[in-house]
Amino acid sequence: MDRSNKNTAIRCTVEQCANHCDCAEYCALDCITVGTHESNPTVDQCTDCKSFQKKCC
């Protein structure tokens, strides 16, 4: 994957993600999946980026 590609539709500040753009605070993916870990989400902390992948070394 080309991590220099910045998708300006998806802002991201998680630099530990393998999909994080190298040059700006954006995601390098074309699209992401957002989900939840709660049965009844009520605040933004209940949501997760399901496209997150831990950056290797």
N, CA, C and O atoms as a Tripos MOL2 file, in Angstrom:
@<TRIPOS>MOLECULE
protein
  228   227    57     0     0
PROTEIN
NO_CHARGES

@<TRIPOS>ATOM
      1 N           0.8360   -1.1720    0.0000 N.3       1 MET1
      2 CA          0.0000    0.0000    0.0000 C.3       1 MET1
      3 C           0.8870    1.2440    0.0000 C.2       1 MET1
      4 O           1.9350    1.2820    0.6460 O.2       1 MET1
      5 N           0.4490    2.2430   -0.7290 N.am      2 ASP2
      6 CA          1.1710    3.5020   -0.8150 C.3       2 ASP2
      7 C           0.7430    4.4130    0.3320 C.2       2 ASP2
      8 O          -0.3260    5.0210    0.2730 O.2       2 ASP2
      9 N           1.5720    4.5120    1.3800 N.am      3 ARG3
     10 CA          1.2160    5.3240    2.5350 C.3       3 ARG3
     11 C           1.4770    6.8020    2.3170 C.2       3 ARG3
     12 O           1.2510    7.6060    3.2210 O.2       3 ARG3
     13 N           1.9560    7.1830    1.1180 N.am      4 SER4
     14 CA          2.0970    8.6060    0.8170 C.3       4 SER4
     15 C           0.7900    9.1590    0.2460 C.2       4 SER4
     16 O           0.6220   10.3720    0.1200 O.2       4 SER4
     17 N          -0.1410    8.2450   -0.1010 N.am      5 ASN5
     18 CA         -1.4530    8.6500   -0.5960 C.3       5 ASN5
     19 C          -2.2680    9.1870    0.5750 C.2       5 ASN5
     20 O          -2.4800    8.4760    1.5580 O.2       5 ASN5
     21 N          -2.7280   10.4370    0.4800 N.am      6 LYS6
     22 CA         -3.5350   10.9880    1.5700 C.3       6 LYS6
     23 C          -4.9650   11.1290    1.0900 C.2       6 LYS6
     24 O          -5.2470   11.8470    0.1300 O.2       6 LYS6
     25 N          -5.8630   10.4370    1.7700 N.am      7 ASN7
     26 CA         -7.2870   10.5170    1.4550 C.3       7 ASN7
     27 C          -7.8640   11.6620    2.2840 C.2       7 ASN7
     28 O          -8.0860   11.5070    3.4840 O.2       7 ASN7
     29 N          -8.1030   12.7970    1.6550 N.am      8 THR8
     30 CA         -8.5490   13.9830    2.3870 C.3       8 THR8
     31 C          -9.9720   13.8520    2.9120 C.2       8 THR8
     32 O         -10.4460   14.7320    3.6310 O.2       8 THR8
     33 N         -10.6530   12.7790    2.5680 N.am      9 ALA9
     34 CA        -11.9930   12.5260    3.1050 C.3       9 ALA9
     35 C         -11.9340   11.8100    4.4530 C.2       9 ALA9
     36 O         -12.9420   11.7280    5.1550 O.2       9 ALA9
     37 N         -10.7460   11.2860    4.8240 N.am     10 ILE10
     38 CA        -10.6160   10.5240    6.0670 C.3      10 ILE10
     39 C          -9.4720   11.0950    6.8950 C.2      10 ILE10
     40 O          -8.3170   10.7130    6.7090 O.2      10 ILE10
     41 N          -9.7870   12.0010    7.8020 N.am     11 ARG11
     42 CA         -8.7680   12.5420    8.7090 C.3      11 ARG11
     43 C          -8.4190   11.4870    9.7540 C.2      11 ARG11
     44 O          -9.2950   10.7680   10.2350 O.2      11 ARG11
     45 N          -7.1510   11.3980   10.1000 N.am     12 CYS12
     46 CA         -6.7010   10.4140   11.0850 C.3      12 CYS12
     47 C          -5.4660   10.9280   11.8070 C.2      12 CYS12
     48 O          -4.5540   11.4730   11.1850 O.2      12 CYS12
     49 N          -5.4420   10.7530   13.1210 N.am     13 THR13
     50 CA         -4.2880   11.1660   13.9200 C.3      13 THR13
     51 C          -3.5880    9.9820   14.5810 C.2      13 THR13
     52 O          -2.7220   10.1690   15.4360 O.2      13 THR13
     53 N          -3.9590    8.7750   14.1910 N.am     14 VAL14
     54 CA         -3.4030    7.5740   14.8230 C.3      14 VAL14
     55 C          -2.1490    7.1330   14.0650 C.2      14 VAL14
     56 O          -2.2220    6.3390   13.1270 O.2      14 VAL14
     57 N          -1.0150    7.6540   14.4810 N.am     15 GLU15
     58 CA          0.2390    7.3690   13.7880 C.3      15 GLU15
     59 C           0.7050    5.9240   13.9740 C.2      15 GLU15
     60 O           1.5740    5.4620   13.2350 O.2      15 GLU15
     61 N           0.1460    5.2080   14.9400 N.am     16 GLN16
     62 CA          0.5120    3.8120   15.1800 C.3      16 GLN16
     63 C          -0.1740    2.8610   14.2010 C.2      16 GLN16
     64 O           0.1060    1.6620   14.2070 O.2      16 GLN16
     65 N          -1.0680    3.3830   13.3590 N.am     17 CYS17
     66 CA         -1.7820    2.5520   12.3910 C.3      17 CYS17
     67 C          -0.9670    2.4100   11.1080 C.2      17 CYS17
     68 O          -0.3990    3.3860   10.6180 O.2      17 CYS17
     69 N          -0.9130    1.2140   10.5770 N.am     18 ALA18
     70 CA         -0.1860    0.9560    9.3350 C.3      18 ALA18
     71 C          -0.8070    1.6720    8.1440 C.2      18 ALA18
     72 O          -0.1480    1.8430    7.1180 O.2      18 ALA18
     73 N          -2.0610    2.0930    8.2630 N.am     19 ASN19
     74 CA         -2.7470    2.7690    7.1650 C.3      19 ASN19
     75 C          -2.6590    4.2890    7.2440 C.2      19 ASN19
     76 O          -3.2240    4.9880    6.4020 O.2      19 ASN19
     77 N          -1.9540    4.8040    8.2500 N.am     20 HIS20
     78 CA         -1.8220    6.2500    8.4300 C.3      20 HIS20
     79 C          -0.9140    6.8260    7.3510 C.2      20 HIS20
     80 O           0.1460    6.2680    7.0680 O.2      20 HIS20
     81 N          -1.3190    7.9290    6.7520 N.am     21 CYS21
     82 CA         -0.5160    8.5990    5.7310 C.3      21 CYS21
     83 C           0.8020    9.0770    6.3330 C.2      21 CYS21
     84 O           0.8200    9.6250    7.4350 O.2      21 CYS21
     85 N           1.8940    8.8740    5.6210 N.am     22 ASP22
     86 CA          3.2050    9.2730    6.1230 C.3      22 ASP22
     87 C           3.4060   10.7840    6.1510 C.2      22 ASP22
     88 O           4.2200   11.2820    6.9280 O.2      22 ASP22
     89 N           2.6810   11.5160    5.3200 N.am     23 CYS23
     90 CA          2.9780   12.9350    5.1420 C.3      23 CYS23
     91 C           1.9670   13.8890    5.7680 C.2      23 CYS23
     92 O           2.1950   15.0990    5.7630 O.2      23 CYS23
     93 N           0.8530   13.3830    6.3090 N.am     24 ALA24
     94 CA         -0.1660   14.2750    6.8650 C.3      24 ALA24
     95 C          -1.0970   13.4800    7.7850 C.2      24 ALA24
     96 O          -1.0040   12.2550    7.8600 O.2      24 ALA24
     97 N          -1.9790   14.1710    8.4740 N.am     25 GLU25
     98 CA         -2.8970   13.5140    9.4050 C.3      25 GLU25
     99 C          -4.1610   13.0300    8.6840 C.2      25 GLU25
    100 O          -5.2700   13.5070    8.9280 O.2      25 GLU25
    101 N          -3.9460   12.0710    7.7930 N.am     26 TYR26
    102 CA         -5.0240   11.4630    7.0170 C.3      26 TYR26
    103 C          -4.7830    9.9690    6.9220 C.2      26 TYR26
    104 O          -3.6880    9.4780    7.1970 O.2      26 TYR26
    105 N          -5.8270    9.2570    6.5290 N.am     27 CYS27
    106 CA         -5.7080    7.8220    6.2600 C.3      27 CYS27
    107 C          -5.2640    7.6480    4.8120 C.2      27 CYS27
    108 O          -5.6190    8.4500    3.9490 O.2      27 CYS27
    109 N          -4.4990    6.6150    4.5500 N.am     28 ALA28
    110 CA         -4.0450    6.3340    3.1920 C.3      28 ALA28
    111 C          -4.9840    5.3740    2.4540 C.2      28 ALA28
    112 O          -4.7900    5.1200    1.2660 O.2      28 ALA28
    113 N          -5.9930    4.8400    3.1390 N.am     29 LEU29
    114 CA         -6.9300    3.9190    2.4990 C.3      29 LEU29
    115 C          -7.9750    4.6730    1.6720 C.2      29 LEU29
    116 O          -8.2290    5.8540    1.9070 O.2      29 LEU29
    117 N          -8.5720    3.9800    0.7060 N.am     30 ASP30
    118 CA         -9.6580    4.5600   -0.0860 C.3      30 ASP30
    119 C         -10.9360    4.6760    0.7390 C.2      30 ASP30
    120 O         -11.7130    5.6150    0.5690 O.2      30 ASP30
    121 N         -11.1420    3.7160    1.6290 N.am     31 CYS31
    122 CA        -12.3080    3.7360    2.5090 C.3      31 CYS31
    123 C         -11.9590    2.9720    3.7810 C.2      31 CYS31
    124 O         -11.0080    2.1900    3.7960 O.2      31 CYS31
    125 N         -12.7240    3.1960    4.8470 N.am     32 ILE32
    126 CA        -12.5210    2.5000    6.1130 C.3      32 ILE32
    127 C         -13.8480    1.9210    6.5820 C.2      32 ILE32
    128 O         -14.9090    2.2610    6.0590 O.2      32 ILE32
    129 N         -13.7710    1.0460    7.5700 N.am     33 THR33
    130 CA        -14.9590    0.5040    8.2120 C.3      33 THR33
    131 C         -14.9850    0.9980    9.6480 C.2      33 THR33
    132 O         -14.0070    0.8470   10.3810 O.2      33 THR33
    133 N         -16.0970    1.5850   10.0480 N.am     34 VAL34
    134 CA        -16.2790    2.0590   11.4200 C.3      34 VAL34
    135 C         -17.2780    1.1330   12.0980 C.2      34 VAL34
    136 O         -18.3120    0.7990   11.5190 O.2      34 VAL34
    137 N         -16.9740    0.7200   13.3150 N.am     35 GLY35
    138 CA        -17.8600   -0.1790   14.0520 C.3      35 GLY35
    139 C         -17.9170    0.2340   15.5080 C.2      35 GLY35
    140 O         -17.4720    1.3200   15.8820 O.2      35 GLY35
    141 N         -18.4700   -0.6480   16.3250 N.am     36 THR36
    142 CA        -18.5840   -0.3710   17.7530 C.3      36 THR36
    143 C         -18.2690   -1.6280   18.5510 C.2      36 THR36
    144 O         -18.4070   -2.7480   18.0600 O.2      36 THR36
    145 N         -17.8500   -1.4200   19.7750 N.am     37 HIS37
    146 CA        -17.5990   -2.5380   20.6900 C.3      37 HIS37
    147 C         -18.6680   -2.5920   21.7780 C.2      37 HIS37
    148 O         -18.5580   -3.3750   22.7220 O.2      37 HIS37
    149 N         -19.6880   -1.7700   21.6490 N.am     38 GLU38
    150 CA        -20.7740   -1.6880   22.6250 C.3      38 GLU38
    151 C         -22.0770   -2.1960   22.0140 C.2      38 GLU38
    152 O         -22.2740   -2.1000   20.8030 O.2      38 GLU38
    153 N         -22.9520   -2.7280   22.8320 N.am     39 SER39
    154 CA        -24.2540   -3.1760   22.3250 C.3      39 SER39
    155 C         -25.2030   -2.0050   22.0980 C.2      39 SER39
    156 O         -26.1270   -2.0990   21.2890 O.2      39 SER39
    157 N         -24.9770   -0.8970   22.8120 N.am     40 ASN40
    158 CA        -25.8260    0.2830   22.6730 C.3      40 ASN40
    159 C         -24.9360    1.5320   22.7360 C.2      40 ASN40
    160 O         -24.9050    2.2030   23.7680 O.2      40 ASN40
    161 N         -24.2130    1.8590   21.6570 N.am     41 PRO41
    162 CA        -23.2910    2.9900   21.7070 C.3      41 PRO41
    163 C         -24.0210    4.3170   21.9140 C.2      41 PRO41
    164 O         -25.0370    4.5930   21.2770 O.2      41 PRO41
    165 N         -23.4730    5.1330   22.8260 N.am     42 THR42
    166 CA        -24.1090    6.4160   23.1260 C.3      42 THR42
    167 C         -23.1480    7.5930   23.0280 C.2      42 THR42
    168 O         -23.5960    8.7390   22.9840 O.2      42 THR42
    169 N         -21.8340    7.3440   22.9940 N.am     43 VAL43
    170 CA        -20.8380    8.4080   22.8790 C.3      43 VAL43
    171 C         -19.7670    7.9940   21.8670 C.2      43 VAL43
    172 O         -19.6410    6.8160   21.5330 O.2      43 VAL43
    173 N         -19.0040    8.9650   21.3870 N.am     44 ASP44
    174 CA        -18.0160    8.6650   20.3510 C.3      44 ASP44
    175 C         -16.9470    7.6660   20.7990 C.2      44 ASP44
    176 O         -16.3710    6.9750   19.9590 O.2      44 ASP44
    177 N         -16.6720    7.5750   22.0970 N.am     45 GLN45
    178 CA        -15.6890    6.6110   22.5950 C.3      45 GLN45
    179 C         -16.1350    5.1610   22.3940 C.2      45 GLN45
    180 O         -15.3310    4.2420   22.5500 O.2      45 GLN45
    181 N         -17.3900    4.9520   22.0540 N.am     46 CYS46
    182 CA        -17.9130    3.6020   21.8220 C.3      46 CYS46
    183 C         -17.6420    3.1160   20.3960 C.2      46 CYS46
    184 O         -17.9020    1.9550   20.0810 O.2      46 CYS46
    185 N         -17.1250    3.9880   19.5390 N.am     47 THR47
    186 CA        -16.9000    3.6130   18.1420 C.3      47 THR47
    187 C         -15.4340    3.3070   17.8920 C.2      47 THR47
    188 O         -14.5600    3.8080   18.6000 O.2      47 THR47
    189 N         -15.1620    2.4840   16.8870 N.am     48 ASP48
    190 CA        -13.8130    2.0440   16.5710 C.3      48 ASP48
    191 C         -13.5960    2.0600   15.0590 C.2      48 ASP48
    192 O         -14.5280    1.8390   14.2850 O.2      48 ASP48
    193 N         -12.3640    2.3220   14.6530 N.am     49 CYS49
    194 CA        -11.9910    2.1430   13.2600 C.3      49 CYS49
    195 C         -11.6300    0.6640   13.0870 C.2      49 CYS49
    196 O         -10.5970    0.2070   13.5760 O.2      49 CYS49
    197 N         -12.4740   -0.0580   12.4010 N.am     50 LYS50
    198 CA        -12.2640   -1.4960   12.2060 C.3      50 LYS50
    199 C         -11.1930   -1.7650   11.1380 C.2      50 LYS50
    200 O         -10.8060   -2.9140   10.9230 O.2      50 LYS50
    201 N         -10.7200   -0.7120   10.4740 N.am     51 SER51
    202 CA         -9.6670   -0.8420    9.4680 C.3      51 SER51
    203 C          -8.2740   -0.6830   10.0800 C.2      51 SER51
    204 O          -7.2700   -0.8080    9.3780 O.2      51 SER51
    205 N          -8.2070   -0.4080   11.3820 N.am     52 PHE52
    206 CA         -6.9230   -0.2300   12.0660 C.3      52 PHE52
    207 C          -6.0700   -1.4800   11.9660 C.2      52 PHE52
    208 O          -6.5380   -2.5960   12.1890 O.2      52 PHE52
    209 N          -4.8070   -1.2640   11.6250 N.am     53 GLN53
    210 CA         -3.8040   -2.3220   11.6430 C.3      53 GLN53
    211 C          -2.5630   -1.7620   12.3120 C.2      53 GLN53
    212 O          -2.0710   -0.7040   11.9190 O.2      53 GLN53
    213 N          -2.0520   -2.4550   13.3140 N.am     54 LYS54
    214 CA         -0.8740   -1.9760   14.0360 C.3      54 LYS54
    215 C           0.3130   -1.8730   13.0950 C.2      54 LYS54
    216 O           0.6140   -2.7990   12.3420 O.2      54 LYS54
    217 N           0.9830   -0.7250   13.1530 N.am     55 LYS55
    218 CA          2.1610   -0.4940   12.3240 C.3      55 LYS55
    219 C           3.2860   -1.3960   12.8220 C.2      55 LYS55
    220 O           3.5560   -1.4670   14.0210 O.2      55 LYS55
    221 N           3.9140   -2.0600   11.9170 N.am     56 CYS56
    222 CA          5.0240   -2.9500   12.2500 C.3      56 CYS56
    223 C           6.3370   -2.1750   12.2510 C.2      56 CYS56
    224 O           6.5890   -1.3600   11.3640 O.2      56 CYS56
    225 N           7.1260   -2.4250   13.2040 N.am     57 CYS57
    226 CA          8.4920   -1.8900   13.3330 C.3      57 CYS57
    227 C           8.6440   -0.5640   12.6650 C.2      57 CYS57
    228 O           9.7290    0.0160   12.6840 O.2      57 CYS57
@<TRIPOS>BOND
     1     1     2 1
     2     2     3 1
     3     3     4 2
     4     3     5 am
     5     5     6 1
     6     6     7 1
     7     7     8 2
     8     7     9 am
     9     9    10 1
    10    10    11 1
    11    11    12 2
    12    11    13 am
    13    13    14 1
    14    14    15 1
    15    15    16 2
    16    15    17 am
    17    17    18 1
    18    18    19 1
    19    19    20 2
    20    19    21 am
    21    21    22 1
    22    22    23 1
    23    23    24 2
    24    23    25 am
    25    25    26 1
    26    26    27 1
    27    27    28 2
    28    27    29 am
    29    29    30 1
    30    30    31 1
    31    31    32 2
    32    31    33 am
    33    33    34 1
    34    34    35 1
    35    35    36 2
    36    35    37 am
    37    37    38 1
    38    38    39 1
    39    39    40 2
    40    39    41 am
    41    41    42 1
    42    42    43 1
    43    43    44 2
    44    43    45 am
    45    45    46 1
    46    46    47 1
    47    47    48 2
    48    47    49 am
    49    49    50 1
    50    50    51 1
    51    51    52 2
    52    51    53 am
    53    53    54 1
    54    54    55 1
    55    55    56 2
    56    55    57 am
    57    57    58 1
    58    58    59 1
    59    59    60 2
    60    59    61 am
    61    61    62 1
    62    62    63 1
    63    63    64 2
    64    63    65 am
    65    65    66 1
    66    66    67 1
    67    67    68 2
    68    67    69 am
    69    69    70 1
    70    70    71 1
    71    71    72 2
    72    71    73 am
    73    73    74 1
    74    74    75 1
    75    75    76 2
    76    75    77 am
    77    77    78 1
    78    78    79 1
    79    79    80 2
    80    79    81 am
    81    81    82 1
    82    82    83 1
    83    83    84 2
    84    83    85 am
    85    85    86 1
    86    86    87 1
    87    87    88 2
    88    87    89 am
    89    89    90 1
    90    90    91 1
    91    91    92 2
    92    91    93 am
    93    93    94 1
    94    94    95 1
    95    95    96 2
    96    95    97 am
    97    97    98 1
    98    98    99 1
    99    99   100 2
   100    99   101 am
   101   101   102 1
   102   102   103 1
   103   103   104 2
   104   103   105 am
   105   105   106 1
   106   106   107 1
   107   107   108 2
   108   107   109 am
   109   109   110 1
   110   110   111 1
   111   111   112 2
   112   111   113 am
   113   113   114 1
   114   114   115 1
   115   115   116 2
   116   115   117 am
   117   117   118 1
   118   118   119 1
   119   119   120 2
   120   119   121 am
   121   121   122 1
   122   122   123 1
   123   123   124 2
   124   123   125 am
   125   125   126 1
   126   126   127 1
   127   127   128 2
   128   127   129 am
   129   129   130 1
   130   130   131 1
   131   131   132 2
   132   131   133 am
   133   133   134 1
   134   134   135 1
   135   135   136 2
   136   135   137 am
   137   137   138 1
   138   138   139 1
   139   139   140 2
   140   139   141 am
   141   141   142 1
   142   142   143 1
   143   143   144 2
   144   143   145 am
   145   145   146 1
   146   146   147 1
   147   147   148 2
   148   147   149 am
   149   149   150 1
   150   150   151 1
   151   151   152 2
   152   151   153 am
   153   153   154 1
   154   154   155 1
   155   155   156 2
   156   155   157 am
   157   157   158 1
   158   158   159 1
   159   159   160 2
   160   159   161 am
   161   161   162 1
   162   162   163 1
   163   163   164 2
   164   163   165 am
   165   165   166 1
   166   166   167 1
   167   167   168 2
   168   167   169 am
   169   169   170 1
   170   170   171 1
   171   171   172 2
   172   171   173 am
   173   173   174 1
   174   174   175 1
   175   175   176 2
   176   175   177 am
   177   177   178 1
   178   178   179 1
   179   179   180 2
   180   179   181 am
   181   181   182 1
   182   182   183 1
   183   183   184 2
   184   183   185 am
   185   185   186 1
   186   186   187 1
   187   187   188 2
   188   187   189 am
   189   189   190 1
   190   190   191 1
   191   191   192 2
   192   191   193 am
   193   193   194 1
   194   194   195 1
   195   195   196 2
   196   195   197 am
   197   197   198 1
   198   198   199 1
   199   199   200 2
   200   199   201 am
   201   201   202 1
   202   202   203 1
   203   203   204 2
   204   203   205 am
   205   205   206 1
   206   206   207 1
   207   207   208 2
   208   207   209 am
   209   209   210 1
   210   210   211 1
   211   211   212 2
   212   211   213 am
   213   213   214 1
   214   214   215 1
   215   215   216 2
   216   215   217 am
   217   217   218 1
   218   218   219 1
   219   219   220 2
   220   219   221 am
   221   221   222 1
   222   222   223 1
   223   223   224 2
   224   223   225 am
   225   225   226 1
   226   226   227 1
   227   227   228 2
@<TRIPOS>SUBSTRUCTURE
     1 MET1         2 RESIDUE 1 A MET
     2 ASP2         6 RESIDUE 1 A ASP
     3 ARG3        10 RESIDUE 1 A ARG
     4 SER4        14 RESIDUE 1 A SER
     5 ASN5        18 RESIDUE 1 A ASN
     6 LYS6        22 RESIDUE 1 A LYS
     7 ASN7        26 RESIDUE 1 A ASN
     8 THR8        30 RESIDUE 1 A THR
     9 ALA9        34 RESIDUE 1 A ALA
    10 ILE10       38 RESIDUE 1 A ILE
    11 ARG11       42 RESIDUE 1 A ARG
    12 CYS12       46 RESIDUE 1 A CYS
    13 THR13       50 RESIDUE 1 A THR
    14 VAL14       54 RESIDUE 1 A VAL
    15 GLU15       58 RESIDUE 1 A GLU
    16 GLN16       62 RESIDUE 1 A GLN
    17 CYS17       66 RESIDUE 1 A CYS
    18 ALA18       70 RESIDUE 1 A ALA
    19 ASN19       74 RESIDUE 1 A ASN
    20 HIS20       78 RESIDUE 1 A HIS
    21 CYS21       82 RESIDUE 1 A CYS
    22 ASP22       86 RESIDUE 1 A ASP
    23 CYS23       90 RESIDUE 1 A CYS
    24 ALA24       94 RESIDUE 1 A ALA
    25 GLU25       98 RESIDUE 1 A GLU
    26 TYR26      102 RESIDUE 1 A TYR
    27 CYS27      106 RESIDUE 1 A CYS
    28 ALA28      110 RESIDUE 1 A ALA
    29 LEU29      114 RESIDUE 1 A LEU
    30 ASP30      118 RESIDUE 1 A ASP
    31 CYS31      122 RESIDUE 1 A CYS
    32 ILE32      126 RESIDUE 1 A ILE
    33 THR33      130 RESIDUE 1 A THR
    34 VAL34      134 RESIDUE 1 A VAL
    35 GLY35      138 RESIDUE 1 A GLY
    36 THR36      142 RESIDUE 1 A THR
    37 HIS37      146 RESIDUE 1 A HIS
    38 GLU38      150 RESIDUE 1 A GLU
    39 SER39      154 RESIDUE 1 A SER
    40 ASN40      158 RESIDUE 1 A ASN
    41 PRO41      162 RESIDUE 1 A PRO
    42 THR42      166 RESIDUE 1 A THR
    43 VAL43      170 RESIDUE 1 A VAL
    44 ASP44      174 RESIDUE 1 A ASP
    45 GLN45      178 RESIDUE 1 A GLN
    46 CYS46      182 RESIDUE 1 A CYS
    47 THR47      186 RESIDUE 1 A THR
    48 ASP48      190 RESIDUE 1 A ASP
    49 CYS49      194 RESIDUE 1 A CYS
    50 LYS50      198 RESIDUE 1 A LYS
    51 SER51      202 RESIDUE 1 A SER
    52 PHE52      206 RESIDUE 1 A PHE
    53 GLN53      210 RESIDUE 1 A GLN
    54 LYS54      214 RESIDUE 1 A LYS
    55 LYS55      218 RESIDUE 1 A LYS
    56 CYS56      222 RESIDUE 1 A CYS
    57 CYS57      226 RESIDUE 1 A CYS
